[in-house]
Amino acid sequence: MKYLCLIYFEETAMDALSENDRQTLVREANAYEAELKASGQMISSSPLQRVATATTIRVRNGKLSTTDGPFAETKEQLGGFILIEAKDLNEAIRIAANSPLARYCSIEVRPLPLPKPGEALRCS
Amino acid sequence: MEHQVAAIYRAHSRRVLATLIRLLGDFDLAEEALHDAFAAAAVQWPRQGVPANPRAWLISAGRFKAIDRLRRRARSDAAMSELAREIEAEGNGTGMDEDHDIEDDRLRLIFTCCHPALTPDAQVALTLRELCGLATEEIARTFLTGAPTVAQRIVRAKAKIRDARMPYEVPSLDELPGRLETVLHVIYLVFNEGYAASSGTSVTRGDLSAEAIRLARLLVELQPEPEAIGLLALLLLHESRRAARSSHDGDLILLADQDRSLWNRAQIVEGAALVEQALRSRRFGSYTLQAAIAAVHAEAADAAATDWRQIVGLYDALLRIEPSPVVALNRAAAVAMRDGPAAGLALIDAILRGGELADYQPAHAARAELCRRLGRNVEARAAYERALALTQQEPERRFLLRRMAELPADAGHPGGAVVI
């Protein structure tokens, strides 16, 4: 089962990190992702550019509207994602919680659609 | 015989359900299967006699009924027939009748209903529905909400369990402390809802408290962690005072004024022994400390004989584990008993200045009591009125009005408005 881990943080709080702390975090996060890749649990991942670069578009009645910034104004911004393979929600929570990013960020763990119906809640 | 089937339902239905959820991998399918199995029992047992192991019979019957149902559905949905085949294949290999596995199923059900990824409301509703077997209408009645609201909570929770693929498992040892905390909290919420209804006309709703104690016992039996033992002790010690907590007219009676001969001795003895057991583990937490405080109260022959020094000491320990203004408020009340009302009032005023308890009714009620004891009647009246404005529960409101009426008349003022 695939889970998308959406990584949210306050950009200003991240900016406030010392250069030393930031480098440590990046190093640890890279090491953790390499670990997940080696165990076959990582499908894809990437950081995102600052929220200031975001554009939201929608088409209503055939008319395109384009606005600056993300759809919802929130305190924390989407700053990256990790797409993982996990056997169930508990394993996905474990993977997200063990990420060094979890110490600074909020990670939303979202399941992708079930491979087939009735597949949930199998005893492990 | 009908009577016998009903008795077996009461004794076994939750266990059978817990195992069927594991075997079938779906809450709704398991509930239907449970229903089918008991329907079959009601027909077969009167003719053929009750089987030697009714639980194993019911689990097996439920499983076959579920496979039948899936096969029938397979006519419109091909995936169902594959699922039916899988369930059939799995069941034939595994030791379905092993008691150990079946006991584990009940723990799996507890930890799944109380999964932290569900909202607390949903955890409570699901626990009462699946583990206690309460009907949706009963849950709605006890929480004073509509049945559709409760039904929706349960449906949403089950959908999340299914769609996000929450596993049916007992957490591993390193995750256990955090997960157990959620389970204990749910049981505590259920008990509290039964003990002090947050709104409405009755002080206690005994059924929910009894369910909470049953759940805590089950948890202690299956997973005897110190804090689970501490929680069971706390619930028993609180429950022991039920008969003394309110008058015949439904009025609230304070601990100090309660008729201690009405306290349930058996529950106190059991609760106190459990507190000792939890304390000896040296791995106890806030439930055990709260239980220890309740035990000190329970062991005092009358209010005057209460060992306030020990109670303040226990609150000090509790405050270290759980530094919250509510704990600090309770500690202040104990200090008032140990060192006099002025010492307690100074602490309460400092807590109120912190701001977090500005709208917390018990803080103002406690302030009113201490002002009254110090003869500061105008302040006492103002604090009672503040507390009254914050209370939604009828007996509490009557209690505060009664206390206020007992203040000397010179503290009164026309119109009832507070002007200080």
Contacts between the chains, C-beta under 8 A, distances in Angstrom:
chain1	res1	chain2	res2	distance
A	1	B	165	5.3
A	87	B	167	7.6
A	88	B	165	4.7
A	88	B	166	6.7
A	88	B	167	3.9
A	89	B	117	6.5
A	89	B	164	4.7
A	89	B	165	5.5
A	89	B	166	4.7
A	89	B	167	6.8
A	90	B	166	7.1
A	90	B	167	5.2
A	90	B	169	6.9
A	90	B	171	7.5
A	90	B	175	7.9
A	91	B	167	7.9
A	93	B	117	7.3
A	94	B	175	7.8
A	111	B	163	6.4
A	111	B	164	4.6
A	111	B	165	6.5
A	114	B	163	6.5
A	114	B	165	7.0
A	116	B	79	5.5
A	116	B	82	7.9
A	117	B	77	7.5
A	117	B	79	5.1
A	117	B	80	7.9
A	117	B	83	7.7
A	118	B	25	6.8
A	118	B	26	6.5
A	118	B	79	6.5
A	118	B	80	7.2
A	118	B	83	4.3
A	119	B	25	7.9
A	119	B	165	7.1
A	120	B	25	6.7
A	120	B	26	7.0
A	120	B	161	6.8
A	120	B	162	3.9
A	120	B	163	6.7
A	120	B	164	7.9
A	120	B	165	4.8
A	120	B	166	7.4
A	121	B	21	7.1
A	121	B	25	4.6
A	121	B	26	6.1
A	121	B	27	7.6
A	121	B	112	8.0
A	121	B	161	6.2
A	121	B	162	6.3
A	121	B	165	7.0
A	121	B	166	6.8
A	121	B	167	7.0
A	121	B	168	5.2
A	122	B	25	4.9
A	122	B	167	7.6
A	122	B	168	7.6
A	123	B	22	4.8
A	123	B	25	7.2
A	123	B	108	7.6
A	123	B	167	7.5
A	123	B	168	5.1
A	123	B	169	7.0
A	124	B	167	5.0
A	124	B	168	7.7
A	124	B	169	5.5
